[in-house]
Amino acid sequence: MFDEQIERLLQGPCYLIDTLPEQVPPNSEGRYFTIDDFFTKPEQLKKLHHLFAIIILKLNCYYAMNVSFDNGLSWQDDIDPEDFIGKMEDLEDNGFVRIIFAKQDILIDIDGCDTWLTIYGDNDSFLKLIEKLCLGHGLFFSQSDQLIKGTKL
């Protein structure tokens, strides 16, 4: 349904909503891997996915969206907010959510095991709104030039 648009967006600019404001340097004296292990525990991911769902629902106040929980095989354009939050909170490690805001030319991907979500597209007004929403929920929005197949370098 959105295959061509998605393929094009995946080749363009990439942004992240993350729990950290910037990439942790490889030589950091901090405890990144210990902390990351904590945040990837199921109960922590559930809380984080809840925050992601809230931000996405708020975006849906402004823009129409289509959601797929099965890698684009089927799409929902009028998902119930409580159902959406429940599915996001229960997202398994191998789960994947794809959300497209077709008219705004924005794609959002969420992998169940990640502590960030990925945004593709360059709609300035949309991205400014996302940044405001992130700040209100204690998350960070940034452009990522270092993203390969869903894995931060």
C-alpha positions in Angstrom: 0.0 0.0 0.0 2.8 2.4 0.9 5.7 0.3 -0.4 7.2 2.9 -2.8 6.9 5.8 -0.4 8.5 3.7 2.4 11.4 2.6 0.2 12.1 6.2 -0.7 11.8 7.4 2.9 14.2 4.8 4.1 16.9 6.2 1.8 16.5 9.8 3.1 17.2 11.7 6.3 17.0 9.8 9.6 16.2 11.0 13.1 15.9 9.4 16.5 13.8 9.7 19.5 16.0 8.4 22.3 16.4 8.2 26.0 19.9 9.8 25.7 20.6 13.2 24.3 23.6 12.1 22.2 25.5 9.0 21.3 27.8 7.6 24.0 31.4 7.7 22.9 33.2 4.4 22.6 35.8 5.4 25.2 33.3 6.6 27.7 34.1 6.0 31.4 30.4 5.6 32.1 28.5 2.3 32.4 26.6 2.4 29.1 26.2 -1.4 28.7 25.1 -1.9 32.3 22.5 0.9 32.0 21.4 -0.3 28.6 20.8 -3.8 30.0 18.6 -2.2 32.6 16.6 -0.2 30.1 16.1 -3.2 27.8 14.4 -5.2 30.6 10.8 -6.0 29.6 9.3 -3.8 32.3 11.5 -0.8 31.3 10.8 -1.3 27.6 7.1 -1.4 28.4 7.3 2.1 30.0 9.4 3.4 27.2 7.0 2.1 24.5 4.2 3.7 26.4 5.9 7.1 26.1 6.5 6.4 22.4 2.8 5.6 22.0 1.7 8.8 23.8 3.9 10.9 21.5 2.6 9.2 18.4 -1.0 9.6 19.5 -0.4 13.3 20.1 1.0 13.5 16.5 -2.2 11.8 15.4 -4.1 14.8 16.8 -2.5 16.9 14.0 -2.0 14.4 11.2 -3.6 11.2 9.8 -1.5 8.1 10.3 -1.5 4.5 9.2 -0.1 1.8 11.6 1.2 -1.7 10.8 2.1 -4.2 13.5 2.9 -6.9 10.9 5.7 -5.3 8.8 3.3 -3.6 6.3 1.1 -6.6 5.5 -1.9 -4.8 6.9 -2.5 -1.2 7.9 -4.9 0.5 10.3 -5.9 4.1 9.8 -8.3 4.6 12.7 -6.7 2.7 15.6 -8.3 3.0 19.0 -5.9 4.9 21.3 -6.2 2.4 24.1 -5.7 -0.5 21.7 -2.6 1.3 20.2 -1.1 1.9 23.7 -1.7 -1.7 24.7 -0.1 -3.1 21.5 2.9 -0.8 22.0 3.3 -1.7 25.6 3.1 -5.4 24.8 5.6 -5.2 21.9 7.8 -8.3 22.1 11.6 -8.1 21.6 11.1 -9.3 18.0 8.1 -7.1 17.4 8.1 -4.3 14.9 5.8 -1.3 14.4 5.7 0.8 11.3 3.8 4.1 11.2 3.4 6.3 8.2 2.1 9.8 8.0 1.7 9.6 4.2 0.7 13.2 3.5 3.5 14.6 5.6 6.0 12.1 4.0 7.2 10.7 7.4 7.8 7.2 8.4 8.3 5.9 12.0 9.8 2.5 12.8 9.9 0.9 16.2 11.8 -2.3 17.0 10.6 -4.1 20.1 14.1 -4.5 21.6 15.3 -1.0 21.0 15.3 2.0 23.4 14.8 4.4 20.5 12.5 4.9 17.6 13.5 5.9 14.1 12.0 8.7 12.0 12.5 9.0 8.3 11.6 12.1 6.3 12.3 15.8 6.3 9.0 17.6 6.9 10.3 20.6 8.9 7.0 21.5 10.7 6.4 17.8 11.6 9.9 17.3 12.9 9.6 20.5 15.0 6.4 19.2 16.6 8.1 15.9 17.4 10.9 17.7 19.1 8.5 19.7 21.2 6.6 16.5 22.2 9.9 14.7 23.1 11.0 17.5 25.4 7.6 17.3 27.2 8.2 13.6 27.9 11.8 13.5 28.9 13.0 12.1 25.6 15.5 13.5 23.1 15.1 14.1 19.4 18.2 14.2 17.1 19.3 13.6 13.5 21.2 10.4 13.1 23.9 10.2 10.4 25.1 7.0 12.1 22.2 4.6 11.7 22.5 1.3 9.9 19.6 -1.1 9.7 18.1 0.0 13.0 21.3 -0.2 15.0 23.1 2.9 16.4 26.8 2.9 15.9 
